[in-house]
Amino acid sequence: MDNNKKSKRYERLYKQIVELLEDKEYPVARMATITAVLHHKMDDFFWTGFYLLVDGELIVGPYQGPVACILLEKDTGVCWAGIKKKETIVVPDVHKFPGHIACDARSRSEIVVPLKTTEGEVFGVLDVDSKELSSFDEVDAEWLEKITALI
């Protein structure tokens, strides 16, 4: 999908998510709603979900797609890289990413967006995988950062 079309789709989804989350204060419910909308409305989203930091471990939260790794090995993979750097990571080919954790061998590209408190502390990530190479870019990063800020 070209970037203009992708931006317009994200804009529509953002508005839909804002409406769905109105007056809903529970973070896990917000994550579940965001995951469902994104997973079912974005063509290349093969696995869509959250990993949350709990007592120094990265544990799966709400997600859509094939069965996930419940606990991600500490300081390994794209999710931990996003947490350590405190920034969005776009990986065009996961097989070229050092230490990539393959919860599903069909995943070929990935984007990870850190979840931050209002004080800037990271408490988890949004993780999206695609079965296609190079599925994610700066448009995805921009909009997914905006959407995760709604949590």
RADAGI-V826233 format. One record per residue. N is the residue number from 1. PSI is psi as a letter, one per 20 degrees, with the letter a starting at -180 (NA if undefined). Layout:
BEGIN
n:N psi:PSI
n:N psi:PSI
END
This chain:
BEGIN
n:1 psi:p
n:2 psi:q
n:3 psi:h
n:4 psi:g
n:5 psi:g
n:6 psi:g
n:7 psi:g
n:8 psi:h
n:9 psi:g
n:10 psi:g
n:11 psi:g
n:12 psi:g
n:13 psi:h
n:14 psi:g
n:15 psi:g
n:16 psi:g
n:17 psi:g
n:18 psi:g
n:19 psi:g
n:20 psi:h
n:21 psi:i
n:22 psi:p
n:23 psi:j
n:24 psi:o
n:25 psi:i
n:26 psi:o
n:27 psi:g
n:28 psi:h
n:29 psi:h
n:30 psi:g
n:31 psi:g
n:32 psi:g
n:33 psi:g
n:34 psi:g
n:35 psi:g
n:36 psi:g
n:37 psi:g
n:38 psi:g
n:39 psi:h
n:40 psi:i
n:41 psi:i
n:42 psi:o
n:43 psi:g
n:44 psi:j
n:45 psi:o
n:46 psi:g
n:47 psi:p
n:48 psi:o
n:49 psi:a
n:50 psi:q
n:51 psi:p
n:52 psi:q
n:53 psi:p
n:54 psi:o
n:55 psi:l
n:56 psi:j
n:57 psi:q
n:58 psi:o
n:59 psi:q
n:60 psi:q
n:61 psi:b
n:62 psi:p
n:63 psi:r
n:64 psi:q
n:65 psi:a
n:66 psi:r
n:67 psi:p
n:68 psi:r
n:69 psi:p
n:70 psi:g
n:71 psi:p
n:72 psi:p
n:73 psi:p
n:74 psi:p
n:75 psi:k
n:76 psi:q
n:77 psi:r
n:78 psi:h
n:79 psi:g
n:80 psi:h
n:81 psi:g
n:82 psi:h
n:83 psi:g
n:84 psi:g
n:85 psi:i
n:86 psi:k
n:87 psi:r
n:88 psi:p
n:89 psi:p
n:90 psi:p
n:91 psi:o
n:92 psi:h
n:93 psi:o
n:94 psi:h
n:95 psi:i
n:96 psi:j
n:97 psi:p
n:98 psi:p
n:99 psi:j
n:100 psi:p
n:101 psi:o
n:102 psi:n
n:103 psi:h
n:104 psi:p
n:105 psi:i
n:106 psi:i
n:107 psi:p
n:108 psi:h
n:109 psi:r
n:110 psi:q
n:111 psi:p
n:112 psi:p
n:113 psi:o
n:114 psi:q
n:115 psi:p
n:116 psi:q
n:117 psi:r
n:118 psi:i
n:119 psi:i
n:120 psi:j
n:121 psi:p
n:122 psi:p
n:123 psi:j
n:124 psi:a
n:125 psi:q
n:126 psi:p
n:127 psi:p
n:128 psi:p
n:129 psi:q
n:130 psi:q
n:131 psi:i
n:132 psi:q
n:133 psi:q
n:134 psi:l
n:135 psi:h
n:136 psi:q
n:137 psi:a
n:138 psi:h
n:139 psi:g
n:140 psi:g
n:141 psi:g
n:142 psi:g
n:143 psi:h
n:144 psi:h
n:145 psi:g
n:146 psi:g
n:147 psi:g
n:148 psi:h
n:149 psi:i
n:150 psi:i
n:151 psi:NA
END
